[in-house]
Amino acid sequence: MPIPMHLLADCLPPVIADTMTWGDSLLLNAQLLAVIEQCNLDKQAIRQIEQTRQVTHE
C-alpha cells in the first residue's frame, strides 16, 4: 500500500504577523500546536502503514 500524498505533504505554519497583540500571540500558539498535532497524526498514520507492510510481507 503506497503512502498517501497528503500524509507526506509539508506541515505549513501559519503566517506570523509583523506586529501582534498578546491575544494574537495566544492565537498563534494555538495554531502552531494544531499544526504540530496534525503532523504527529500524519506520522502515526505512516507508521501504521509501514507496520501493515511488514506484517503482510512476513
N, CA, C and O atoms as a GROMACS GRO file, in nm:
protein
  232
    1MET      N    1   0.085  -0.118   0.000
    1MET     CA    2   0.000   0.000   0.000
    1MET      C    3   0.090   0.124   0.000
    1MET      O    4   0.173   0.140   0.090
    2PRO      N    5   0.076   0.210  -0.098
    2PRO     CA    6   0.156   0.333  -0.101
    2PRO      C    7   0.110   0.432   0.006
    2PRO      O    8  -0.007   0.432   0.047
    3ILE      N    9   0.202   0.513   0.050
    3ILE     CA   10   0.167   0.616   0.148
    3ILE      C   11   0.097   0.730   0.075
    3ILE      O   12   0.151   0.784  -0.022
    4PRO      N   13  -0.024   0.768   0.120
    4PRO     CA   14  -0.097   0.877   0.055
    4PRO      C   15  -0.018   1.008   0.058
    4PRO      O   16   0.048   1.040   0.156
    5MET      N   17  -0.027   1.081  -0.051
    5MET     CA   18   0.049   1.206  -0.064
    5MET      C   19   0.015   1.308   0.045
    5MET      O   20   0.102   1.384   0.087
    6HIS      N   21  -0.111   1.309   0.090
    6HIS     CA   22  -0.146   1.409   0.192
    6HIS      C   23  -0.071   1.385   0.324
    6HIS      O   24  -0.052   1.477   0.402
    7LEU      N   25  -0.028   1.261   0.347
    7LEU     CA   26   0.050   1.233   0.468
    7LEU      C   27   0.195   1.277   0.453
    7LEU      O   28   0.264   1.299   0.552
    8LEU      N   29   0.240   1.290   0.329
    8LEU     CA   30   0.378   1.330   0.303
    8LEU      C   31   0.393   1.480   0.280
    8LEU      O   32   0.505   1.531   0.269
    9ALA      N   33   0.281   1.550   0.273
    9ALA     CA   34   0.285   1.695   0.248
    9ALA      C   35   0.348   1.768   0.366
    9ALA      O   36   0.338   1.725   0.480
   10ASP      N   37   0.414   1.879   0.336
   10ASP     CA   38   0.472   1.962   0.441
   10ASP      C   39   0.364   2.013   0.536
   10ASP      O   40   0.252   2.041   0.495
   11CYS      N   41   0.401   2.025   0.662
   11CYS     CA   42   0.313   2.086   0.762
   11CYS      C   43   0.350   2.234   0.768
   11CYS      O   44   0.453   2.272   0.823
   12LEU      N   45   0.266   2.315   0.710
   12LEU     CA   46   0.297   2.458   0.698
   12LEU      C   47   0.252   2.536   0.821
   12LEU      O   48   0.137   2.522   0.864
   13PRO      N   49   0.339   2.617   0.876
   13PRO     CA   50   0.300   2.700   0.990
   13PRO      C   51   0.212   2.815   0.944
   13PRO      O   52   0.214   2.852   0.826
   14PRO      N   53   0.134   2.871   1.036
   14PRO     CA   54   0.054   2.988   1.000
   14PRO      C   55   0.144   3.108   0.972
   14PRO      O   56   0.260   3.111   1.015
   15VAL      N   57   0.090   3.203   0.902
   15VAL     CA   58   0.164   3.327   0.875
   15VAL      C   59   0.177   3.405   1.006
   15VAL      O   60   0.079   3.422   1.079
   16ILE      N   61   0.297   3.452   1.033
   16ILE     CA   62   0.320   3.528   1.156
   16ILE      C   63   0.323   3.676   1.121
   16ILE      O   64   0.404   3.721   1.039
   17ALA      N   65   0.235   3.750   1.183
   17ALA     CA   66   0.225   3.894   1.157
   17ALA      C   67   0.348   3.967   1.210
   17ALA      O   68   0.414   3.922   1.304
   18ASP      N   69   0.378   4.079   1.149
   18ASP     CA   70   0.491   4.160   1.194
   18ASP      C   71   0.468   4.219   1.333
   18ASP      O   72   0.561   4.231   1.413
   19THR      N   73   0.344   4.256   1.360
   19THR     CA   74   0.308   4.308   1.493
   19THR      C   75   0.192   4.226   1.546
   19THR      O   76   0.101   4.189   1.472
   20MET      N   77   0.198   4.198   1.676
   20MET     CA   78   0.093   4.116   1.737
   20MET      C   79   0.058   4.171   1.875
   20MET      O   80   0.142   4.228   1.945
   21THR      N   81  -0.066   4.151   1.911
   21THR     CA   82  -0.109   4.178   2.048
   21THR      C   83  -0.085   4.050   2.128
   21THR      O   84  -0.050   3.946   2.072
   22TRP      N   85  -0.103   4.058   2.259
   22TRP     CA   86  -0.092   3.938   2.342
   22TRP      C   87  -0.196   3.835   2.298
   22TRP      O   88  -0.168   3.715   2.295
   23GLY      N   89  -0.315   3.882   2.266
   23GLY     CA   90  -0.420   3.791   2.219
   23GLY      C   91  -0.382   3.723   2.089
   23GLY      O   92  -0.406   3.604   2.070
   24ASP      N   93  -0.322   3.801   1.998
   24ASP     CA   94  -0.276   3.744   1.871
   24ASP      C   95  -0.170   3.636   1.896
   24ASP      O   96  -0.168   3.532   1.830
   25SER      N   97  -0.083   3.662   1.993
   25SER     CA   98   0.021   3.566   2.027
   25SER      C   99  -0.039   3.436   2.079
   25SER      O  100   0.008   3.327   2.045
   26LEU      N  101  -0.142   3.447   2.161
   26LEU     CA  102  -0.209   3.327   2.211
   26LEU      C  103  -0.272   3.248   2.098
   26LEU      O  104  -0.262   3.126   2.094
   27LEU      N  105  -0.337   3.318   2.005
   27LEU     CA  106  -0.397   3.250   1.890
   27LEU      C  107  -0.290   3.182   1.804
   27LEU      O  108  -0.310   3.070   1.757
   28LEU      N  109  -0.178   3.249   1.785
   28LEU     CA  110  -0.069   3.191   1.708
   28LEU      C  111  -0.018   3.063   1.774
   28LEU      O  112   0.005   2.963   1.707
   29ASN      N  113  -0.002   3.067   1.905
   29ASN     CA  114   0.043   2.947   1.977
   29ASN      C  115  -0.055   2.832   1.958
   29ASN      O  116  -0.014   2.718   1.938
   30ALA      N  117  -0.184   2.860   1.964
   30ALA     CA  118  -0.285   2.756   1.944
   30ALA      C  119  -0.277   2.701   1.801
   30ALA      O  120  -0.288   2.581   1.780
   31GLN      N  121  -0.256   2.790   1.704
   31GLN     CA  122  -0.244   2.746   1.565
   31GLN      C  123  -0.119   2.660   1.544
   31GLN      O  124  -0.123   2.560   1.474
   32LEU      N  125  -0.010   2.700   1.606
   32LEU     CA  126   0.114   2.624   1.594
   32LEU      C  127   0.099   2.486   1.658
   32LEU      O  128   0.147   2.386   1.602
   33LEU      N  129   0.034   2.479   1.772
   33LEU     CA  130   0.009   2.349   1.835
   33LEU      C  131  -0.077   2.260   1.747
   33LEU      O  132  -0.055   2.140   1.739
   34ALA      N  133  -0.177   2.319   1.681
   34ALA     CA  134  -0.263   2.242   1.591
   34ALA      C  135  -0.183   2.185   1.474
   34ALA      O  136  -0.206   2.072   1.432
   35VAL      N  137  -0.089   2.263   1.421
   35VAL     CA  138  -0.004   2.215   1.312
   35VAL      C  139   0.082   2.098   1.360
   35VAL      O  140   0.095   1.998   1.290
   36ILE      N  141   0.140   2.111   1.478
   36ILE     CA  142   0.223   2.003   1.534
   36ILE      C  143   0.138   1.878   1.556
   36ILE      O  144   0.182   1.768   1.523
   37GLU      N  145   0.020   1.894   1.610
   37GLU     CA  146  -0.068   1.779   1.633
   37GLU      C  147  -0.102   1.709   1.503
   37GLU      O  148  -0.102   1.586   1.497
   38GLN      N  149  -0.130   1.784   1.398
   38GLN     CA  150  -0.163   1.725   1.269
   38GLN      C  151  -0.042   1.651   1.211
   38GLN      O  152  -0.056   1.543   1.155
   39CYS      N  153   0.076   1.710   1.225
   39CYS     CA  154   0.198   1.643   1.177
   39CYS      C  155   0.219   1.512   1.252
   39CYS      O  156   0.258   1.411   1.192
   40ASN      N  157   0.195   1.512   1.382
   40ASN     CA  158   0.209   1.389   1.460
   40ASN      C  159   0.108   1.284   1.417
   40ASN      O  160   0.140   1.165   1.413
   41LEU      N  161  -0.014   1.325   1.384
   41LEU     CA  162  -0.114   1.231   1.335
   41LEU      C  163  -0.072   1.173   1.200
   41LEU      O  164  -0.091   1.054   1.175
   42ASP      N  165  -0.014   1.256   1.115
   42ASP     CA  166   0.035   1.209   0.986
   42ASP      C  167   0.145   1.105   1.005
   42ASP      O  168   0.146   1.002   0.938
   43LYS      N  169   0.238   1.133   1.096
   43LYS     CA  170   0.346   1.039   1.123
   43LYS      C  171   0.292   0.908   1.179
   43LYS      O  172   0.340   0.800   1.143
   44GLN      N  173   0.194   0.917   1.266
   44GLN     CA  174   0.133   0.797   1.322
   44GLN      C  175   0.069   0.713   1.211
   44GLN      O  176   0.083   0.591   1.211
   45ALA      N  177   0.001   0.777   1.119
   45ALA     CA  178  -0.062   0.706   1.008
   45ALA      C  179   0.044   0.639   0.920
   45ALA      O  180   0.024   0.527   0.874
   46ILE      N  181   0.154   0.707   0.896
   46ILE     CA  182   0.263   0.649   0.816
   46ILE      C  183   0.321   0.527   0.888
   46ILE      O  184   0.348   0.425   0.824
   47ARG      N  185   0.340   0.536   1.020
   47ARG     CA  186   0.391   0.422   1.096
   47ARG      C  187   0.296   0.304   1.086
   47ARG      O  188   0.340   0.190   1.072
   48GLN      N  189   0.166   0.329   1.092
   48GLN     CA  190   0.068   0.221   1.081
   48GLN      C  191   0.074   0.156   0.944
   48GLN      O  192   0.065   0.034   0.933
   49ILE      N  193   0.089   0.236   0.839
   49ILE     CA  194   0.102   0.181   0.704
   49ILE      C  195   0.227   0.094   0.695
   49ILE      O  196   0.223  -0.015   0.638
   50GLU      N  197   0.337   0.142   0.751
   50GLU     CA  198   0.462   0.065   0.748
   50GLU      C  199   0.449  -0.065   0.826
   50GLU      O  200   0.502  -0.168   0.783
   51GLN      N  201   0.381  -0.063   0.939
   51GLN     CA  202   0.360  -0.185   1.017
   51GLN      C  203   0.276  -0.284   0.938
   51GLN      O  204   0.303  -0.404   0.940
   52THR      N  205   0.175  -0.235   0.868
   52THR     CA  206   0.091  -0.321   0.785
   52THR      C  207   0.174  -0.384   0.675
   52THR      O  208   0.158  -0.502   0.644
   53ARG      N  209   0.263  -0.308   0.615
   53ARG     CA  210   0.352  -0.361   0.511
   53ARG      C  211   0.439  -0.473   0.566
   53ARG      O  212   0.457  -0.576   0.501
   54GLN      N  213   0.492  -0.454   0.685
   54GLN     CA  214   0.580  -0.555   0.744
   54GLN      C  215   0.504  -0.683   0.774
   54GLN      O  216   0.556  -0.793   0.752
   55VAL      N  217   0.382  -0.671   0.823
   55VAL     CA  218   0.301  -0.788   0.857
   55VAL      C  219   0.265  -0.866   0.731
   55VAL      O  220   0.269  -0.989   0.731
   56THR      N  221   0.229  -0.796   0.624
   56THR     CA  222   0.188  -0.864   0.501
   56THR      C  223   0.306  -0.925   0.427
   56THR      O  224   0.287  -1.014   0.344
   57HIS      N  225   0.429  -0.879   0.454
   57HIS     CA  226   0.546  -0.934   0.386
   57HIS      C  227   0.612  -1.046   0.466
   57HIS      O  228   0.710  -1.105   0.420
   58GLU      N  229   0.561  -1.075   0.584
   58GLU     CA  230   0.621  -1.182   0.666
   58GLU      C  231   0.566  -1.317   0.627
   58GLU      O  232   0.604  -1.419   0.685
   0.00000   0.00000   0.00000
